[in-house]
Amino acid sequence: MKLHLHEPAPGFHRPLDLLRACHRRITNCLDALERLSGHLEQHGADTEAQSAARRVLAYFEQAAPQHHADEDQDLFPILHAYRDHPEAHPQLGEWMDRLSAEHPRLEAGWDALEPALQNIAAGHADPLEGATDWIQCYRTHLELEEQAVLPLADHLLSAEERALIGRSMARRRGIPDAYAKPADE
């Protein structure tokens, strides 16, 4: 069960691409969780399952909360100013409100799955109850961001706004110079 979390990420000078890279990593984790249930039924919490659980845990415990903050504190507030822009979709404000409201629900779903994943990482074959529904909710969430919100952000945001978002994302991760090195999510 391979989990690809170490693809090179764009630098903070390309914050929208960095958000997309994070979405790919989240999708990889969701794919791994889907496979993990079947793997546990056939092989139990073997070393492969333990390793996959540890990688998913590491990602969702560290990078995912930062990603939600990147959107809620940086991207969405700037995009809200474009709600009535003639080139914005009329549902832009509604979409961002919906996505922001979903973040706590996704985090609560993660909190429910985390103990089972910790047990799997420790070698115990706990069932991943609720994983299927949580995965589907997360996929729907990511689809709206990828298909609607980020393309609008690409179109609407100025270079200065992108730089502001990128610098804030870097500071959140303790990186003082947003353009010094690529992100490591």
Buried (B, 14 or more C-beta within 10 A) or exposed (E): BEBEBEEEBBBBBBBBBBBBBBBBBBBBBBBBBBBBBEBBEEEEBBEEBBBBBBBBBBBBEEBBBBBBBBBBEBBBEBBEEBBEEEEBBEBBBEBBEEBBEBBEEBEEBBEEBBEBBBBBBEEEBBEBEEBEEBBEBBBEBBEBBBEBBBEBBEEBBEEEBBBBBBBBBBBBBEBEEBBEEBBEB
